[in-house]
Amino acid sequence: MGFYSMFRWKWLLVSGVASLSLFTFTILPATAEDGGALYNTPYDISNGERYFERQCSRCHGFDAKGNDETGAPDLTGRLRRASTEVGIFNIIREGVPGTAMLPVDADLPDTRVWQLVAYIESLRYDPNSVELAGNANAGNGLFRGKGDCDSCHMVAGRGGRLGPDLSRIGENTAPEDLLNAMVAPHDAVDPRWWTLRITGADGVARTGFRMGEDSFSVRIMDNDANLWSYRKNEIRDMQRIEESTMPSYDQLLSESELDDLVAFLFSLRREEN
Amino acid sequence: MNRTTILLSSLLITVCTTSLMAQEQQFETVMTPAFTPITWERLVNAEDEPENWLMYSGTLDAQRYSRLNEINASNVSNLEMKWAYQIPVIDRAETVPLVVDGIMFITEAPSNVVAVDAQTGRQYWRYDHELPDDLRICCGRNNRGVAILGETLFMSTLDAHLVAIDARTGNLLWDVEVAKHDSGYSKTAAPLIVKDLVVTGIAGGEFGIRGFIDAYDAVTGELAWRTYTVPGDGEPGNDTWAGDSWKTGGAATWITGAYDPDLNLVYWGTGNPGPDWNGDLRLGDNLYSDSALALNGDTGEIAWHFQFTPHDVHDWDAIQVPILADINYQGQPRKVMMWANRNAWFYTIDRATGQFLTGKPFATQTWAQGLDVNGRPIRVPGLEPTYEGIMVSPPITGGTNWYSPGYSQQTGLFYVTSFDGEQIFFKRDEDYEEGERFTGGGGRYEQPMDAFHSSIRAIDPATAEIEWEFPIMPRSSAGITTTAGGLVFSGSADGYFFALDAASGEELWNVSLGARVHAAPITFQIEGKQYVTIASGNVVYTFALRD
């Protein structure tokens, strides 16, 4: 849950709002054509969450972050098939033809579907509603200047290739997680950014980022951005260093400079059409 | 050319075209070539006709061992693709085709079957099963294969029906409702023929169903016997369920079993008790969930049971294909059943009596300190799911799962796709509502899949020791087939199909097929040439040695 719970109202005032919501159910019609969820109180969201855990989590995950085994998408970021509450409602109601996403039971009341929509919507938040201490413009300057972040990271086509492209990092990363990634980069390193030291058939040991690995082959990129591919059965030795190569900025930048960088990174998202 | 000539020419062209179209239409409705009907005796002796693959697990003992050896360790690197069949419905293919005298029967999502020429992959006929739009399925639209007896195919369907299809034409012969789909029942597994009966299981363990194993008359489709996997009121074992919890006790039977003709026993695994992750309202051992059942082939009567995970709260179904073999155990020949369970423990059991012989973990596990003399787990206390979540190994998907293991008569080793992972298990309170999911919680991974280890492990069934392992990155949900060519064939989630040396685990050959392998390989022979077939993504690929 972590950061996201800050943006969810779940469990708050549940009993108090419950009676009000029940009253609301009886007087307001709800169809997809209405244009949005009328059921988005904390009570509705918690009901939606319970329904989600029960009916949807098997494929989408208990944290709604998806499952590449089942092909079920992450629902906590930008949704690919729906951009409005009505769109989400329709997908829940009708399913996605030709996929394992079946429609919900036709007897399920619209109210319950709207509660589910409200829960899914609660997994996201309006970035404009987040107030950050830092200054994004100052952060941009630090990114390209004192922080030297762009020697490894690309933003909008400018920068290095030795770290993840951060052009849209703000879409699915919370400010506190951005801060944590800068001060404690060795926490939860994605296996994509592990370092491998491989001694190949030629007896030469090379070190680089784990660009790709499968059952029979592995690819690394060294610090000069050279890509080396190996067949696993020809490798003499392989060591995994499950740490990030990124330095900690805990001591390198001041607290306010870190805030500025967080504000800058959090502002990096796809341009709205 | 005058007008009359033009008119006559046009007429001639029209007649010819019409005649060609008629011929083509007739061609499109072709039957398969004739084949010798499959008798029960042929199924009992399926091992003796390795040119065919006559049932889900190859033979009744489910070893998935073929006597074919044209493809072997010395030449397997010369395999090349001969044909590919594209399944038109996009979903993941878990199909294990059958091959009868050069005709291949492939099942497809959601509940269809197609007959193709096994030498070319070209289609003879297809059967599309009409499905209602209110299916209750937990885990995708899957079908794993058909069974054959005589000239009839038998297939499970997602709406919990069993259908009989004419193998020559694809015509529907009969269609019976096994259970009500809108109550949460569905069917995905290939049936097993036992004499003149079609033995078949049921899925729906995430919907609070009451599981059973059925046998239907192959000719008429009439129910011959039904054995519930959750005992009813007053029956032995019913007292292992608190209150009325047995009524929604699950114990689904969603994978194919095995059969011993000498003992006349059907062996079948059962799934998790319901609800999966909250055992508070179903205190007790919850028989016969997570068990191996041995049933009389004529009556369905339970001869013995062995429960791997009493009172399971982690969704560790005993939904594995039982492998039967006669091995040397402590100096004596012994009829055994081998079982690598989703709970990460491997068991060797006397299949005549159900007596536990030996067992050890074959994958990372943290939940049991050991097994007692009867094979019952000695639990590590305090690892039940909680509201806040608790880390336990193996994860929900298990140390292995439903994917077929294999056994080689050459090496005497048992082969299994295994996974070393962990997951946070959560508990939730839920009331049962018919047709709704009834799981009582769930799980969450804390790390990406690449952070875990997966491998094919070869186990000596006499000692339960791991003899070798072949690492897979990141994981696999493929079955295993062994051959007299000294080979182990399997696949991986990263889209490889590969062959290992059955004795050493050494890598011999691989090909990247580009999509996850969720199925088990088969092998067969036509005109003296050996073929190997595997489904990957939505495509069925067939390989043979380079000509």
Interface residues (C-beta under 8 A of the other chain):
Chain A: R50 E53 R54 Q55 S57 R58 C59 G61 F62 D63 D68 E69 T70 G71 G98 T99 A100 L102 P103 D105 A106 A188 D190 P191 R192 E213 D214 S215 F216 N233 E242
Chain B: V89 I90 D91 R92 D133 D134 L135 I137 C138 C139 G140 R141 E206 T397 F426 R428 E430 G435 E436 R437 T439 G441 G442 G443 R444 Q447 P448 M449 D450 A451 P471 I472 M473 P474 S477 S492 A493 D494 G495 Y496 F498 E507 N510 S512
